Amino acid sequence: MQYCMEQLHIGLDLPWWTTIMVTTLCIRLVTVKFVVMAQKNAALMSNEMPKVQALQAKMSDARMRGDLYDSAKYGAELQAFMQEKKINPLKSIFPILVQMPFFMSMFFGLRGMANLPVESMTYGGLVWFSDLSIPDPYMALPLLTSATLFYQIRIAADGIGAQMGSSPLIRYAMQYGAPGIILLFSWNFPAALTLYWTTTNMISICQAKVLRTDKARAFFGIPKTRPPPLLDRKTTR
């Protein structure tokens, strides 16, 4: 990633703040395929959830009764059904798994360049963070990083929150705890790092918003989610 950024910076004569943002955008374009895959999987899982939950309930009931045969039978039916419908809960976290090596490479690459520091980074920033090799003096970038992460978790962008479960306590702790922890750790990061982190978070949010529009879903072949079936009135009395 250092080599790629240096080529953009020198070859295209881009300032460092632009180089970081352009590199981040290129990375996200490369990995967008996996985000679309996760969106398709999420839509299919949502549409087929009643059948999945019914089979899971039968499995649980069989286990409670100690009926190993029925438990294995319903487990096989569930796996066959998920294969037939091409759904897999693990696909929801594909974007995070694919983006993680890029994120770590950018993180350590920028940190190394800032710590040297690369001389041109000391004046390659923008407005109030002109020196990218030192922390943002106004803490605006760390605050933006935390705020965008908060919203990213809230809208479950890139599958970030897909594995939090249905517990309101876990969701609350993740949504409010993670941004606070990131703020504590990032306030002393070089501005180059927090600029990158803020940029990738903002791209995630925009990407999630776009992929939830009808036109984008039709273009990428993401199925429409069906509303959950209404309960029979007799069963609710």
Disulfide bonds with the S-S distance in Angstrom:
none
